[in-house]
Amino acid sequence: MPPMPPPPVSASAGVRFARDRLAGRGVPFLWSEAARRMAERLPLLRLRPELALDLGCGWGDGLALLRAQYPQARLLGVEPSPRLAEQARRRHGGGWLRRLRGGGPTEVQQGDLQAPPVAQGSAQLLWSNLALGWAADPAALFAAWNRALRPDGVLMFTTFGPDTLRELRDAEVAALGAGAPPWPDMHDLGDLLVEQGFASPVMDMEVLRLRWADADAALRELAQLGRAPHAAARPGLRTPRHWRRLLELLRARAAASGHGQVELSFELVYGHAFKPATSRAEAGVASIGLEQIGGRGRSRSPG
């Protein structure tokens, strides 16, 4: 498997701080849209989970989508940022009236993505929307998520792929001499899932192209979305001169586009995989009965 790009910085405090800054910026359109598109796939799983986790729940909109699909389930949102966790709790937590009518509870806790506050092997569904990119070690994160799931439980997630913001990376290289490293390829993520004990991973993607009236509006919305502090990022703060140069390059691209708008690409990657009922063998290969993988989409071999 090709080497993964350098990971984000490992300090969880840095992730909390970076995500805290998002709490005052409103719910980004792209974050909500990714969640909505992932939720459209939930009926295909034919699950009736007693416990479903939303890891990296952000502003909490994913909890509402999960509740619409699983009215009886206990839902637990986990968010590294205390400020975002509080927002999600206010907007989507509780639901005492629903519980009086026989529905399941919705809870939100501040916590580490790699240490869900549940007993190991207790969740039937683990949902995560655009949180994988905040992990210092994706392999360790997938391993932790595998431990949190019951046998035959399902992991379902979205993340960004390597073509995301390629136009902005090109402009950053021209303006600053270096751009942010790309996100991992979906095939590498599928291999990583198998290595960490998951079975039958299914990966696919689509490219969304969003337009803004001007470069300033585009960069403001990207700031709303945020990204983890990254070990391979350019050290120090951008100077006003670098920032002006980046804006100039984006404006030049918009002028040359024919429509006069800033257009940026986002490769949205969808993944889901199952925790096999059998234990892992050596070298990350699980022995799985045919009855476990029948009807579950394209399966991938670890070999």
Order of alpha helices (4+ residues) and beta strands (2+ residues): alpha-alpha-alpha-beta-alpha-beta-alpha-alpha-beta-beta-alpha-beta-alpha-alpha-beta-alpha-alpha-beta-alpha
